[in-house]
Amino acid sequence: MKIKVGRHIEGISLNPLEYILDGPDGEIKWFENKEAAVVFLKAQGLSDDDIYWYRFVGEDKRDIDDPELIFE
């Protein structure tokens, strides 16, 4: 299942997620799995502590780490 990576706007969990974009067209960047997304985030200079606050959301809009959470 492909996933997208997001974080809550301004770090406030009541706010909606903003997602990593792919290129200037503003399309959401999709990853093959969570591991590929983490590799990408680390290549951008994020630490494990930074990545902890990100959400990994599957195509079914469920949080990969907590399938009870549905976004959007």
C-alpha positions, 0 to 999 in steps of 0.5 A: 500500500502506498503512503503519504507523510504529513504533520499537523499544521504548526504542530497542533494536533487539532489542526489538519495534516499538511503533506509532503509535496512532490515537485512544483505542481503541488502534488502529494508525494507518495511512498511505497512504504513507511521505510522508504518515507523514513529514508527520504525524511532522514535524507532531508536532515530530519532526526528520529525525534523529528520523524516521531511527530509525522503521520504516515497515512495509507491510501485508505486514509488510515494512520499506518501506526494506528489504524484506528485513526482516519484522516480527512 
